[in-house]
Amino acid sequence: MRGRSTERERIGRLLADGRRGNSGALLVHGEAGIGKSALLDWAAGQAQGARVLRVEGIESEMELAYGGLHQLFLPVLELVDGLPPAQAPALRAVFGLTADGVRDGFIVGLAVLTMLSEAAADGPLLCLVDDAQWVDQPSVDMLTFAARRLRAEGVVMLFAVRDGPRAPL
């Protein structure tokens, strides 16, 4: 990881803050092949004691609404049952667990925020969003909604995105 000391230091501070119960988010961007994914891998390796959830954008899936959220939350899907009454049905609809359609993006955003908070209930959470330019836009919208509202949940969110016309953040 030559030439990435500034980014590693910043991520290290975020992870330390997360262990203390503080939340934060960071966007890493740049051209293809400069090591953004390697930096996220490094962060996952430094996240001792933290739960790590990850979504990796894939160009062929970017038109599948909420596919990124599904990939991210699949390991903790059981947490949906503990969401507040308005949020649980909204996230079940997003994940196709009911026949209901997605009605209110604000409620879905709140459900994502609550899911992240609940996933961090037993300790810090590192949420990695790699190749965000290939993650479906509704998932990116909900994750950035949540990232802007995190405060003291112990959630660290790292986004990696390729510079260019499809940069969603």
C-alpha positions as CSV (number, residue, x, y, z in Angstrom):
1,M,0.0,0.0,0.0
2,R,2.6,2.5,-1.0
3,G,1.5,6.1,-1.2
4,R,-1.7,5.6,0.8
5,S,-0.5,6.7,4.2
6,T,-2.9,9.7,4.4
7,E,-5.9,7.6,3.5
8,R,-4.9,4.8,5.9
9,E,-4.4,7.3,8.7
10,R,-7.8,8.8,8.1
11,I,-9.5,5.4,8.0
12,G,-7.6,4.3,11.1
13,R,-9.0,7.3,12.9
14,L,-12.5,6.5,11.8
15,L,-12.1,2.9,12.9
16,A,-10.8,4.1,16.3
17,D,-13.8,6.5,16.6
18,G,-16.1,3.6,15.7
19,R,-14.7,1.5,18.6
20,R,-15.5,4.4,20.9
21,G,-19.1,4.5,19.6
22,N,-18.8,7.4,17.2
23,S,-19.9,7.1,13.6
24,G,-18.3,8.5,10.4
25,A,-18.2,8.1,6.7
26,L,-15.5,8.6,4.0
27,L,-15.6,8.6,0.2
28,V,-12.5,7.3,-1.6
29,H,-12.5,8.2,-5.3
30,G,-10.2,8.1,-8.2
31,E,-9.5,6.4,-11.5
32,A,-9.8,2.7,-12.1
33,G,-6.9,0.7,-10.8
34,I,-5.5,3.1,-8.2
35,G,-6.1,0.8,-5.3
36,K,-9.5,1.9,-3.9
37,S,-10.6,-1.7,-3.4
38,A,-7.3,-2.6,-1.8
39,L,-7.8,0.3,0.6
40,L,-11.2,-1.1,1.6
41,D,-9.7,-4.5,2.0
42,W,-7.0,-3.0,4.3
43,A,-9.7,-1.3,6.3
44,A,-11.5,-4.6,6.8
45,G,-8.3,-6.2,8.0
46,Q,-7.8,-3.3,10.5
47,A,-11.4,-3.6,11.9
48,Q,-10.6,-6.0,14.8
49,G,-13.7,-6.6,16.9
50,A,-16.0,-4.9,14.4
51,R,-18.7,-6.6,12.3
52,V,-18.0,-6.0,8.6
53,L,-20.8,-5.7,6.0
54,R,-19.8,-5.2,2.4
55,V,-21.4,-4.6,-0.9
56,E,-19.5,-4.7,-4.2
57,G,-21.1,-3.0,-7.1
58,I,-21.4,-5.0,-10.3
59,E,-22.3,-3.2,-13.6
60,S,-24.7,-6.0,-14.7
61,E,-26.8,-5.5,-11.5
62,M,-26.9,-1.7,-11.4
63,E,-30.5,-1.7,-12.8
64,L,-31.8,-4.0,-10.1
65,A,-33.3,-1.6,-7.6
66,Y,-32.2,-2.2,-4.0
67,G,-29.9,-5.1,-5.0
68,G,-27.0,-3.4,-3.3
69,L,-28.9,-3.1,0.0
70,H,-29.9,-6.7,-0.3
71,Q,-26.3,-7.8,-0.7
72,L,-25.2,-5.6,2.2
73,F,-27.8,-6.7,4.7
74,L,-28.1,-10.4,3.7
75,P,-25.8,-11.4,6.6
76,V,-28.0,-9.6,9.1
77,L,-31.4,-10.0,7.5
78,E,-32.9,-11.3,10.8
79,L,-32.6,-7.8,12.2
80,V,-35.5,-6.7,10.0
81,D,-37.9,-8.4,12.5
82,G,-36.8,-5.9,15.2
83,L,-37.3,-2.7,13.2
84,P,-40.1,-0.3,14.2
85,P,-43.6,-1.0,12.8
86,A,-43.4,1.3,9.8
87,Q,-39.8,0.4,8.9
88,A,-40.0,-3.4,8.9
89,P,-42.6,-3.7,6.2
90,A,-40.8,-1.1,4.1
91,L,-37.6,-3.1,4.1
92,R,-39.4,-6.4,3.6
93,A,-40.9,-4.8,0.5
94,V,-37.5,-3.6,-0.7
95,F,-36.1,-7.1,-0.3
96,G,-39.1,-8.7,-2.1
97,L,-40.2,-10.6,1.1
98,T,-43.7,-9.3,0.6
99,A,-46.0,-8.6,-2.3
100,D,-46.2,-4.9,-1.2
101,G,-44.4,-2.3,-3.3
102,V,-42.0,0.2,-2.0
103,R,-44.1,3.2,-1.1
104,D,-42.0,5.7,0.9
105,G,-38.3,6.3,0.3
106,F,-38.0,8.2,3.5
107,I,-39.2,5.3,5.5
108,V,-36.8,3.0,3.6
109,G,-34.0,5.4,4.4
110,L,-34.9,5.3,8.1
111,A,-35.0,1.5,8.0
112,V,-31.5,1.4,6.5
113,L,-30.3,3.8,9.3
114,T,-31.9,1.6,11.9
115,M,-30.5,-1.6,10.4
116,L,-27.0,-0.1,10.5
117,S,-27.5,1.0,14.1
118,E,-28.9,-2.5,15.1
119,A,-26.0,-4.2,13.3
120,A,-23.7,-2.1,15.5
121,A,-25.6,-2.8,18.8
122,D,-23.1,-5.3,20.0
123,G,-20.0,-3.5,18.8
124,P,-18.6,-1.4,16.0
125,L,-19.7,-1.9,12.4
126,L,-17.7,-1.3,9.3
127,C,-19.8,-0.9,6.2
128,L,-17.9,-1.1,2.9
129,V,-19.4,0.0,-0.4
130,D,-17.0,-0.9,-3.2
131,D,-17.4,0.2,-6.8
132,A,-20.3,2.4,-5.8
133,Q,-20.6,3.6,-9.4
134,W,-22.0,0.1,-10.2
135,V,-24.4,-0.1,-7.2
136,D,-28.0,0.6,-8.1
137,Q,-29.0,4.2,-7.5
138,P,-31.8,3.5,-5.0
139,S,-29.3,1.6,-2.7
140,V,-26.8,4.4,-3.0
141,D,-29.4,6.9,-2.2
142,M,-30.5,5.1,1.0
143,L,-26.9,4.4,2.1
144,T,-25.9,8.1,1.7
145,F,-29.1,9.1,3.4
146,A,-28.1,7.0,6.4
147,A,-24.4,8.0,6.3
148,R,-25.4,11.7,6.6
149,R,-27.5,10.9,9.7
150,L,-25.1,8.7,11.7
151,R,-23.8,10.1,14.9
152,A,-23.1,7.9,17.9
153,E,-23.9,4.4,16.7
154,G,-20.4,3.1,16.2
155,V,-20.9,2.7,12.4
156,V,-18.1,3.5,10.0
157,M,-19.0,3.7,6.3
158,L,-16.4,3.7,3.5
159,F,-17.4,4.3,-0.1
160,A,-15.1,3.7,-3.0
161,V,-16.2,5.1,-6.4
162,R,-14.5,5.5,-9.7
163,D,-14.3,9.0,-11.0
164,G,-16.3,9.6,-14.1
165,P,-19.8,10.3,-15.5
166,R,-21.5,7.5,-13.4
167,A,-20.1,8.5,-10.0
168,P,-23.3,8.4,-7.9
169,L,-22.0,10.1,-4.8
